[in-house]
Amino acid sequence: MSWVVQGNRLVKYSGKAHTKFWEDYWSKTEIQNDIIEAKNDKVMQRIFCKYLPRNGKILEAGCGIGKWVMVLGEIGYKIEGIDFSSKVINKVKKFNPDIPVKVADILDLPYADGTFSGYISLGVLEHLQNGPHQALLEARRILSKNGVVLISVPYFSPIRKFKAILNLYKHEYEGEFFQYAFSKTELLQTIRNAGFEIVDIITIRGLRGMFEEISLLKRFSKKVFKYQTKVSNNFKSISLITKVKRKCSNYLKHFLKVTSELKFVREIVGHMIIVIAKCSSIKKDIIILKCT
């Protein structure tokens, strides 16, 4: 899949139908590996601990195989998750029947008004072809006074805008709709229109953004991975020169990783954007929006 320019948007299309894509994706994912990955993700953990309320319950909308439900539950949050796929939820229940997850629709949540104090949705709302507004209205409804939402979506970053201006993306597409990328302006306005006040906005995944959008780095990363795999398989027989090359490639990877996480770099090349918002105390008319 690659980005396609449509008007002032970036859109991705998939060769598979939406449900089929995710069921195939999650069926190949090892839950234990995902949990380890989440526990090692100190960036997301710091964000959660800074902004998610400790009092009350948290809902993860679109929890997938439930890694954050499990990890945040372990550190004291009262959290539960929902996902649209019964196959995914069954996989989680087989792994651990006590994980609080169930099948539900983020556009029609089976909870009373004001049930939760926090709502997280990571890499989900961009997959709604009609836009995230209805899901945000549902989030607003089930949140209590001063409730917090924390959402992440792909970022229509400056480097992606620059590539769009240079016509480096496709303008024609095949297959089923997959996801949008959002500019800060569009995303913040959509969240405000659903009745929220913006608390913070953070760009993340700078390294992934660099590798995806800078073709030279993409080719470099593939060569390094292929090279290191070959070296690892023949470690005992490698020469001194090869060992030096391996060390140099490791240093370069480390340099790119550190550089990509600098704030100004993330602002330019970040793959994802996180918005933290709270329920607005000002009553106003809700604006009904649809993606065009």
URSULFEN-V482699 format. One record per helix or strand of 2 or more residues. SS is the DSSP state (~ for helix, > for strand). FROM is the first residue (numbers start at 1). LEN is the number of residues. If there is no record, write none. Layout:
# URSULFEN-V482699
<<SS | FROM | LEN> <SS | FROM | LEN>>
This chain:
# URSULFEN-V482699
<<> | 3 | 4> <> | 9 | 6> <~ | 18 | 10> <~ | 31 | 10> <~ | 42 | 10> <> | 57 | 5> <~ | 67 | 8> <> | 78 | 6> <~ | 86 | 10> <> | 101 | 3> <> | 116 | 7> <~ | 125 | 3> <~ | 133 | 10> <> | 143 | 13> <~ | 158 | 8> <> | 176 | 7> <~ | 184 | 10> <> | 196 | 9> <~ | 206 | 8> <~ | 215 | 19> <~ | 235 | 3> <~ | 240 | 21> <~ | 263 | 7> <> | 272 | 8>>
